[in-house]
Amino acid sequence: MRRFRRVLRAAQPADTVEAPPGLRPIALPATRPPLDVAAEAELLRLAPMRAAALSEAVLQAGVYRDRYCVAPRAGGGLRLLLAIEGEERFCTLADVADEAAAVRAAACLQALLLRMNVDCEGLHVVEHLLLAPAADALAPPPEALAFRLSVVFPDWTARCRRPGFQAFAEETVALNCPAHLLPQCLWLGFEAMQHFEAAHQRWLDARFAQAQGEGSVQALDDAAAALRALLHAGGRDA
């Protein structure tokens, strides 16, 4: 659903409340609804989907079925809410007529957020030797670049932010990495990942341009130096 792609933000949703009277969980169906035209209509009623940016807290909490709740409204009907992880607060999603409408909307949101989480779980692998200065191709690479590898993961999805999953991923990298390479795993928030991906793309573009005879060695070395600095700083601006 391209229209529901959102810029992530680290801040909590603006419309959070404490637990209202009469709050109770709702039971979502075991099978998730298809993300079709009907689901799109349901999603357009929800406050997080009408905003230009999606809160990181909603992305993380909304994948869990047991975080969706309803509370009675004074004027009739129900208010659909989402329990934000790590906080005793709830994000207001929508006002609905009855529990069936709440279940439909919550199931559609959960299905979309699960897809978004999966779509965010890519990774980057950078062998540091490729970032060696190209101005003198015959010179031995700096010792700090030899036999090193960086694996860059997102840390903002529901799964990737779990310490247990991070430990499992790092162990998997270590077990499967060639014996002559020393890997480091970096877990970046989405803003840090944006900085890294921009620097990584500039380096790839410079490599391609230089290989095609359309770019300079100096431009390639500058892009490589910027990417090296980010990796050295743990993926964040030095």
C-alpha positions in Angstrom: 0.0 0.0 0.0 2.1 2.8 -1.3 -0.2 5.6 0.1 0.5 4.4 3.6 4.3 4.7 3.4 5.3 7.1 6.2 8.3 8.9 7.5 9.1 7.6 11.0 9.6 9.8 14.0 11.1 8.9 17.3 8.6 11.0 19.4 5.6 9.5 21.1 2.3 10.1 19.4 0.8 13.5 20.3 -2.6 12.2 21.1 -1.7 9.8 24.0 -3.9 9.5 27.1 -3.8 7.7 30.4 -5.9 4.6 30.8 -9.6 5.8 30.6 -12.3 4.3 32.7 -13.8 1.0 31.4 -10.7 0.2 29.3 -10.7 -3.4 28.1 -8.8 -5.4 25.5 -10.4 -6.6 22.3 -9.8 -10.0 20.6 -8.4 -9.7 17.1 -8.9 -12.6 14.6 -6.2 -15.1 14.3 -6.0 -14.5 10.5 -5.0 -11.1 9.3 -7.2 -9.3 6.7 -5.8 -8.7 3.2 -4.5 -5.2 2.6 -7.0 -4.4 -0.1 -9.4 -1.5 -0.9 -11.6 -2.3 2.1 -8.6 -2.3 4.4 -7.5 1.0 3.0 -10.9 2.5 3.9 -10.6 1.2 7.5 -7.0 2.6 7.8 -8.0 6.1 6.6 -10.2 6.4 9.6 -7.3 5.9 12.0 -5.4 8.9 13.4 -1.9 7.5 12.9 -2.6 6.9 9.2 -3.9 10.4 8.6 -0.7 12.0 9.8 2.3 12.6 7.5 4.7 10.9 10.0 4.3 7.6 11.9 5.5 7.4 15.5 8.1 4.7 16.1 6.1 3.7 19.2 3.1 2.9 17.1 5.2 0.9 14.6 6.6 -1.2 17.4 3.5 -1.6 19.6 0.9 -2.1 16.8 2.2 -5.5 15.7 0.9 -7.1 19.0 -2.7 -8.3 19.1 -3.0 -7.8 22.9 -2.2 -4.0 22.7 -5.5 -3.0 21.1 -8.2 -1.9 23.6 -11.5 0.0 23.6 -13.1 2.3 26.2 -16.7 3.6 26.2 -17.4 7.1 25.1 -19.7 9.5 26.9 -21.7 10.2 23.8 -22.0 6.5 22.9 -19.9 4.1 20.9 -16.3 3.2 21.7 -12.8 4.7 21.5 -10.2 2.4 19.9 -6.8 2.7 21.6 -3.3 1.2 21.3 -1.2 0.5 24.4 2.3 2.1 23.8 5.1 -0.2 24.9 7.1 0.9 27.9 4.5 3.6 28.8 1.3 3.4 30.8 -0.3 5.5 28.1 -2.5 4.8 25.1 -2.5 6.2 21.6 -6.0 7.2 20.4 -6.7 5.5 17.1 -10.4 6.2 16.3 -13.9 6.6 17.6 -16.0 3.7 16.4 -19.6 2.6 16.6 -19.2 -0.8 18.2 -16.7 -3.5 19.0 -17.0 -5.2 15.6 -15.9 -1.9 14.0 -13.0 -1.6 16.4 -11.9 -5.2 15.6 -12.0 -4.5 11.9 -9.9 -1.3 12.2 -7.4 -2.8 14.6 -6.9 -5.9 12.5 -6.2 -3.8 9.4 -3.7 -1.6 11.3 -1.9 -4.6 12.7 -1.6 -6.2 9.3 -0.2 -3.0 7.8 2.3 -2.5 10.7 3.5 -6.1 10.4 4.2 -5.5 6.8 6.0 -2.2 7.5 8.1 -3.9 10.2 9.2 -6.6 7.7 9.9 -4.0 5.0 12.2 -2.2 7.4 14.3 -5.2 8.3 16.9 -5.0 5.5 20.6 -4.8 6.3 23.8 -3.5 4.8 27.2 -5.3 4.6 30.4 -3.3 4.0 33.8 -4.7 3.7 36.2 -2.0 5.0 38.9 -3.0 2.5 36.7 -1.6 -0.3 36.9 1.8 1.4 40.7 2.1 1.2 42.0 5.2 -0.6 42.1 4.6 -4.4 44.5 7.4 -5.2 47.4 5.0 -4.8 46.1 1.6 -5.8 49.5 -0.1 -5.4 49.9 1.0 -1.7 49.0 -1.5 0.9 45.6 -0.8 2.6 45.7 0.8 6.0 45.8 -1.7 8.8 42.6 -0.4 10.3 40.7 -1.4 7.1 42.2 -4.8 6.5 40.1 -7.9 7.4 37.2 -5.9 8.8 33.5 -6.1 8.0 30.5 -4.0 9.1 26.9 -5.4 9.2 24.4 -2.6 9.6 20.9 -3.4 11.0 17.9 -1.3 11.9 17.0 -1.1 15.6 13.6 0.4 15.4 11.4 -2.5 14.3 9.5 -4.6 16.9 11.8 -7.6 16.4 15.1 -5.9 15.8 14.9 -3.8 18.9 14.7 -6.9 21.2 18.0 -7.6 22.9 17.5 -11.3 22.4 17.1 -10.9 18.7 20.1 -8.6 18.5 22.3 -11.2 20.3 21.0 -13.9 18.0 21.7 -11.9 14.9 25.3 -11.0 16.1 26.0 -14.6 16.9 24.7 -15.6 13.4 27.0 -13.1 11.7 30.0 -14.3 13.8 29.3 -18.0 13.0 28.9 -17.4 9.2 31.5 -14.7 8.6 34.7 -15.9 6.8 37.4 -16.7 9.3 39.8 -14.0 8.1 37.3 -11.2 8.7 36.5 -9.5 11.9 32.8 -8.4 11.9 31.2 -5.6 13.8 27.4 -5.3 14.0 25.8 -1.8 14.1 22.2 -1.3 15.3 21.0 2.1 14.0 17.9 4.1 14.7 16.1 5.3 11.6 17.6 8.8 11.6 21.2 7.4 11.9 20.3 4.8 9.2 19.2 7.6 6.9 22.6 9.3 7.4 24.4 6.0 6.8 22.4 5.1 3.7 23.0 8.5 2.2 26.7 8.2 2.7 26.7 4.6 1.4 24.8 5.6 -1.7 27.2 8.5 -2.4 30.1 6.0 -2.2 28.4 3.5 -4.5 27.6 6.3 -7.0 31.3 7.5 -6.9 32.6 4.0 -7.4 30.3 3.5 -10.4 31.2 6.9 -11.9 34.9 6.3 -11.4 34.7 2.8 -13.0 32.9 4.3 -16.0 35.6 6.9 -16.4 33.1 9.7 -15.5 34.2 10.5 -12.0 37.4 11.4 -10.2 39.5 9.3 -7.8 39.4 12.2 -5.4 35.6 12.1 -5.3 35.6 8.4 -4.7 38.2 8.8 -1.9 36.1 11.6 -0.3 33.0 9.5 -0.3 34.9 6.5 1.1 36.3 8.6 3.9 32.9 9.9 4.8 31.5 6.3 5.0 34.6 5.2 7.0 34.0 8.0 9.5 30.4 6.9 10.0 31.3 3.3 10.5 34.0 4.2 12.9 31.5 6.4 14.9 29.0 3.5 15.1 26.9 4.7 12.2 26.4 8.2 13.6 27.9 11.5 12.6 31.3 11.9 14.2 
